[in-house]
């Protein structure tokens, strides 16, 4: 999974959720899908944590502190 990208893992997770929500999976298949989903969630969470650390490094001020600031938003973005 290390070579997989965040977007690919998220898409796989969404597909698993749809399958599980359909109710058409046997119990064993549901358990396997659940285990795969947990693995994908951990992978995605790790990637998001890594991205957050990289952003924090980029926004450190001259004294090494992090000054919280909102991300600039496009005019058309919904809240």
Backbone torsions as a table, in degrees:
resi	resn	phi	psi	omega
1	UNK	NA	-17.6	-175.7
2	UNK	-59.6	-29.6	-179.5
3	UNK	-82.7	-20.1	-179.8
4	UNK	-66.7	149.5	178.7
5	UNK	-92.4	159.8	179.7
6	UNK	-55.1	-45.9	-176.5
7	UNK	-63.4	-37.9	178.5
8	UNK	-66.8	-42.5	179.4
9	UNK	-64.8	-40.2	179.6
10	UNK	-65.1	-40.2	178.4
11	UNK	-63.9	-43.0	177.6
12	UNK	-61.1	-40.1	179.4
13	UNK	-63.8	-43.7	178.5
14	UNK	-61.4	-39.8	178.8
15	UNK	-65.4	-40.7	177.4
16	UNK	-62.2	-42.4	179.9
17	UNK	-61.8	-43.5	178.5
18	UNK	-60.3	-44.4	179.0
19	UNK	-61.4	-44.5	-177.8
20	UNK	-68.7	-36.9	179.9
21	UNK	-70.7	-22.9	-179.4
22	UNK	-66.3	-27.2	-180.0
23	UNK	79.4	7.3	-177.4
24	UNK	-90.5	-5.1	-177.9
25	UNK	-85.3	142.6	172.7
26	UNK	-69.5	164.8	-177.2
27	UNK	-57.4	-47.5	180.0
28	UNK	-60.9	-42.2	178.7
29	UNK	-66.2	-36.9	177.3
30	UNK	-64.0	-41.3	178.8
31	UNK	-65.7	-41.0	177.5
32	UNK	-64.2	-41.5	178.9
33	UNK	-64.6	-39.9	178.3
34	UNK	-62.1	-46.1	179.0
35	UNK	-61.3	-42.7	177.5
36	UNK	-63.7	-40.7	178.2
37	UNK	-60.7	-42.6	178.1
38	UNK	-61.7	-42.9	179.0
39	UNK	-61.9	-43.0	179.4
40	UNK	-66.2	-39.8	178.0
41	UNK	-61.7	-43.5	179.4
42	UNK	-63.8	-40.8	178.0
43	UNK	-62.1	-48.6	-178.6
44	UNK	-63.9	-41.7	178.6
45	UNK	-61.8	-41.4	177.8
46	UNK	-62.1	-42.6	178.7
47	UNK	-64.9	-40.7	178.5
48	UNK	-65.7	-41.0	177.5
49	UNK	-62.2	-41.9	178.5
50	UNK	-62.4	-43.1	178.9
51	UNK	-63.5	-40.6	179.1
52	UNK	-61.8	-42.3	178.8
53	UNK	-63.2	-39.2	179.5
54	UNK	-66.2	-39.8	178.8
55	UNK	-65.4	-41.8	178.7
56	UNK	-60.0	-39.9	178.1
57	UNK	-62.2	-40.1	-177.4
58	UNK	-71.1	-25.9	-175.4
59	UNK	-103.3	9.4	178.1
60	UNK	-64.2	142.0	178.5
61	UNK	-86.0	-176.9	-175.6
62	UNK	-62.4	-27.1	-179.5
63	UNK	-90.3	3.2	179.6
64	UNK	88.2	-1.6	177.8
65	UNK	-87.1	161.1	178.1
66	UNK	-106.0	121.6	178.1
67	UNK	-98.8	113.5	-178.9
68	UNK	-63.5	135.9	177.5
69	UNK	-147.9	139.8	179.8
70	UNK	-69.0	149.0	173.8
71	UNK	-69.5	141.4	175.9
72	UNK	-63.0	138.6	-178.0
73	UNK	-111.2	145.2	172.7
74	UNK	-74.4	152.2	-177.9
75	UNK	-58.3	-34.8	-176.0
76	UNK	-86.6	-1.3	-178.1
77	UNK	-70.0	139.5	174.3
78	UNK	-87.5	154.2	-179.7
79	UNK	-85.2	NA	NA
